[in-house]
């Protein structure tokens, strides 16, 4: 009954508005577990940032708090009600409701953020992390980092708020880099795409209606005229406008999250393709030392699915071929061919030291790996096709060097791997080990595409007893390729 009365009160006290823009935001009261002392300090810091930001028209929540004065005791539960949030959004013309929760721990705090849409239910963005400190400035900076990520996910620069023939008004102006002479794309949203597991809004589908040109612009509003229609549909209030990438009149070009169909920013996973060139070698000690080596060429294909922002699953497949010749020892056959196949299936956890997805990242993963080194069988030389397989353990760290450049290092190994051989030369192994090391980087070419480069080493060895014998295989390659997000 209290909620029902509150809904009526909100409806009577606030004026009705429609077409709430995601670029109109409100910071709801920040909750903490110590009576609000920490939450208030963090709120002040974040609110100051939002008031000065160029992506968000900040709406103060003071009017809402005045209405909710008599409900302070159960304010948290009230602000969990989608109906209440929907009315707050509608009456304040706010399209991004920012909710933050701080949970105090013995050492540090847990922070959670959620940005909700104007219906009180759509989740546009959410994340959480643990900090080892309870400094309000550090907590506030973490929230600012998250909001910077969210800002890049807003799929438009402005909304159409008035139409007169082929001319229309836009709810943003020079504050969003819309200057007289800029060309715009006009889009109509058709459907929201949700994450299949988290139900978070991850993308919007839209149809292009046409192009337009800004004919007048003030700080907070612009007027534009249609240059060309791409459909029979006419523009209307609520349609999106996006500044064309090639439109540079009066502004320094900024990359947008959505521009035509050229950039479909991915949030479900990644797909990588790498080409390899380097050296491969094989060494047998049976009983004398013999080694062959040569140039190898290969290709890597890797896919990653983000189950959540921190949990992921992956599949890696690699193929390397080459021709090897004698390097050490006396061989019956002075040449041999190499054909290596690698298979990895992984599940991992991503740790964000700064709570910022595009900041430093540390991944730990576990899975299954199978490495097959196919050599022409030569019993007298001690070479044949061998396979190492077993539980895969690994870790990967990456850090941004510049805005468009990221470096990484990755180490993985097979835990107590099993060993098999095509021809019975050595028999059952006494011990086996295998590891993979990679160092490289990524250059951000587009919002959903990177150019990748790396140097990788893969090494496997099996030892045998009675008498002591061993076989080892190694490859070291330089890699160039690309990664697409989807």
C-alpha positions, 0 to 999 in steps of 0.5 A: 500500500505504501508503494501504491501511495508513493506512485500516486504522489510521484505522479502528482508532483512531477510533470510528464515528459517523454522520449528520455535520452540516455544522455540525460542522467540522474545519480540515485542516492548511493547506498552503503552498509554504515548508515550513509556516511561513506555513500554521501562522500562518494555521491558528492564526488561523482555528482560533481563529475557528472555536472561537468561532463560533456556526455550527460545532462545531469538531473539533480535528485533533490526533487525526488528526495523531497518527495521521498522524505517520508520514506527514508527508512525503506528508501532502498527497497523503494528504489528497487521497485521498477515502477517507482524508477519508471515514474522517476525517469518519466517525470524528470525526463531522465534516460539513465538512472545510475545506481551505486551500492557500497558494501563495507568489508573487513578490509576495503569495500565491494562496489556495484554499479547499475545503469537502468533505462527509462522503464526502470527495468532495462539494464544498460550497464553493470559491473562490480569490483572489490577495492582494498581501501575505503577512500571515497576518492578512490571509490569515486574514481572507480565509478567514473571509470565505469561511467566512461565505459558506459558513455561509449555504449550510448548508440547515438549523439542526440534525439530528434525532439521536433519535426517540421517538414524536412527540418528537425530539432535535436536535443544536443548542440555544440556540447556534443560537437554538433556544429553548423555544417556537420553531416548526420545519420538519421537512425530509427531504433527497431530492437534491443539485444539482450545478453542471453544469460545476464539480460543486460542490453548489449546492443540496439538494432536500427534502420538508417532513414537518411542523412541530414546537415546541421544548419544551426547550433547552440550549446544545447540544441541544434536544427538540421535539414534532411539531405537524403531519405534512404527509405519511404519512412519519414523522420519523427520524434525519438529518432536517433542522430549520429555525427558522421565520422567524415564530418569534421566541420568545427570539431576534432573527430571523435570515434563513435560507438555506432556509425552506420553499419561499419562499426558494430561494437561487440560485447559477446566475444572475440574472434582472432586470426593469426599468421605465424612464421618462425622456426621449429625443431625436434631433438631425440636422445636415443641414445645419442643426441640428434636434432633437426630444425627449419622454417615453419609457417602456420595459422592460429584461430581463437574464439572467446565467449564472454559469459559475463564481464569477468567469466569467459570461455574460449577455444584455440586451434593452431596448425603449423607446417614446415620442412626440417633438416639435420642440425646436430648428430648423425641421421639416417634421414637428413630431412623430415617434415613437421606438422603440428596441431594444437587444440585448447578449450578454456574457461577463465576468470578476468580480474580487473585491478582498477575495476575498469574493463579497459584498464589492466586485466589479469586472466586465469584459466583452466581447461584441456589441451592437446598438442600433436607434433607430427614428424615422419617416422624414423625409428633409427633417428628416434623421430615419430608423431607424438602427442602431449595432452592433459589439464591446461592451466594458464594466466594472462596479463595485459595493460594499456600502453596508450589509448590505442595500444595494449601489451600482454604476456601469457603463460600456460602449461599442461599439468602432468600431461599424458604422452603417446607416440605413433610408432613404438620407439620410446614406450611409456614415458617417465615424465613429460612437460609442456608449456607455451609463452607468448608476448605481444600487443594489440593496436586498436584500429576500429571499435570492433577490430584490432591488429595483433602482433606477438612472439610465441614459444611452445616447448614439449619434452618427454623423458624415459628410463632404462636407459635414459632417453628423451624426445623434445619438440619446440617451435618459436614463431612471430605472429601477425593477425587481427581480432574482431569483436562481435 
